[in-house]
């Protein structure tokens, strides 16, 4: 018997998926899971090292497997990596799930992630790269989302409360 996440969070780097996700899980009394942490545990190394050692294609393969496993087995709040929506396979797997897009604009995203530390895709020209990622991925987040919550200038606890209210039947 498989279980389903009560909520899946998607969004760009700096949107608050991990911070808000942990607060939401606490508010709901469920476990929090982040597929990026799953990938690091499986690979035995941090994501930036995976990018350097094996490349982005290898990372995306690990990510597709991590997303499929988490969607099939996690009954709490699940956060997906910012680029997980790039894979059509992942977008298809999200159909029928409650997916909340944490929307963030460039200034807040930059303030939250800094300028690339520990984020391999932001290593060169982080501001321009992050803007490109936001522009490229925003339609994909919208495609999979059942709700969108704007995170700019907002406290993670406030966001968790708002999302918890959205999840009530």
C-alpha positions in Angstrom: 0.0 0.0 0.0 1.5 3.3 -1.0 1.0 6.6 0.8 0.8 10.1 -0.6 2.2 13.4 0.6 -0.3 15.7 2.3 1.4 18.5 0.3 4.2 18.8 -2.2 6.1 22.1 -2.3 7.8 23.4 -5.5 9.5 26.6 -6.3 12.7 28.3 -7.3 15.9 28.3 -5.2 15.2 30.8 -2.3 11.4 30.4 -2.4 11.5 28.8 1.1 10.7 25.1 0.3 12.8 23.7 3.1 12.1 26.4 5.7 8.4 26.7 5.0 8.1 23.0 4.5 9.5 22.2 7.9 7.3 24.8 9.6 4.2 23.4 7.7 5.0 19.8 8.7 5.3 21.0 12.3 2.0 22.8 12.1 0.3 19.7 10.6 2.0 17.2 12.9 3.6 15.2 10.1 7.1 14.5 8.9 9.0 16.7 6.5 11.1 15.3 3.6 13.2 17.1 1.0 14.2 15.2 -2.1 17.6 17.1 -2.3 18.4 15.6 1.2 17.4 12.2 -0.1 19.7 12.6 -3.1 22.6 13.6 -0.9 22.1 10.7 1.4 21.8 8.2 -1.5 24.9 9.6 -3.3 26.9 10.0 0.0 27.9 13.6 -0.9 26.5 17.1 -1.2 24.7 18.1 -4.4 27.5 20.5 -5.5 29.9 17.6 -5.5 27.5 15.5 -7.5 27.4 18.2 -10.2 31.2 18.5 -10.2 32.0 14.8 -10.1 29.2 13.3 -12.2 27.5 16.2 -13.9 24.0 17.7 -14.0 22.6 14.8 -16.1 23.6 12.3 -13.4 22.1 14.5 -10.7 18.8 14.8 -12.7 18.7 11.0 -13.0 19.1 10.7 -9.2 16.5 13.4 -8.8 13.8 11.6 -10.9 14.3 8.5 -8.8 14.1 10.4 -5.5 10.9 12.2 -6.6 9.2 9.0 -7.6 10.2 7.2 -4.4 9.1 10.1 -2.2 5.8 10.6 -4.0 5.1 6.9 -3.5 6.1 6.5 0.1 6.0 9.8 2.1 2.8 10.8 3.9 4.0 14.2 5.2 5.1 17.4 3.6 7.5 16.9 0.7 9.8 19.6 -0.9 11.2 19.0 -4.3 14.4 20.5 -5.6 14.0 23.7 -7.6 14.8 22.0 -10.9 12.7 18.8 -10.4 9.9 20.3 -12.5 12.2 20.3 -15.5 11.7 16.6 -16.0 8.4 15.8 -17.8 8.4 12.5 -15.9 8.3 14.4 -12.5 5.6 16.8 -13.8 3.5 13.8 -14.8 4.0 12.1 -11.5 2.7 15.2 -9.7 -0.8 15.0 -11.4 -3.4 14.3 -8.7 -1.2 15.5 -5.8 -1.7 18.7 -3.8 1.1 20.8 -5.1 1.9 24.3 -3.7 4.1 26.6 -5.7 6.1 28.9 -3.4 6.5 31.9 -5.7 9.4 34.2 -5.2 10.7 37.2 -7.1 14.4 37.8 -7.9 15.3 40.3 -5.1 13.9 38.0 -2.4 15.4 34.9 -4.0 18.9 36.5 -4.1 18.6 37.7 -0.5 17.7 34.2 0.6 20.2 32.1 -1.4 23.0 34.6 -1.3 25.0 34.7 -4.5 25.5 31.0 -5.2 27.2 29.5 -2.2 26.6 25.7 -2.4 24.3 26.0 -5.4 26.1 24.6 -8.5 23.8 26.2 -11.1 24.4 29.6 -9.5 28.2 29.4 -9.4 28.7 31.7 -12.4 26.9 35.1 -12.6 24.4 34.1 -9.9 22.0 37.1 -10.4 21.6 36.5 -14.2 21.4 32.8 -13.7 18.8 33.0 -11.0 16.7 35.4 -13.1 17.0 32.9 -16.0 16.0 30.0 -13.7 13.0 31.9 -12.5 11.9 32.8 -16.0 12.4 29.3 -17.3 10.8 27.4 -14.5 7.9 29.7 -13.5 5.5 28.2 -16.2 6.4 24.7 -15.1 5.7 25.5 -11.5 2.4 26.9 -12.5 1.7 23.8 -14.6 2.0 21.4 -11.7 0.6 23.7 -8.9 -2.8 23.3 -7.4 -2.2 26.5 -5.4 0.4 29.3 -5.6 1.6 31.2 -2.5 3.7 34.4 -2.8 6.6 34.3 -0.3 8.2 37.6 -0.9 8.8 39.6 2.3 6.9 37.0 4.4 7.7 35.0 7.4 8.0 31.2 7.1 5.5 30.6 10.0 3.0 32.9 8.4 3.4 31.0 5.1 3.0 27.7 6.9 -0.2 28.9 8.5 -1.6 30.1 5.1 -0.7 26.8 3.4 -2.2 24.7 6.2 -5.5 26.6 5.8 -5.4 25.9 2.1 -5.1 22.2 2.8 -8.2 21.9 5.0 -11.1 20.3 3.2 
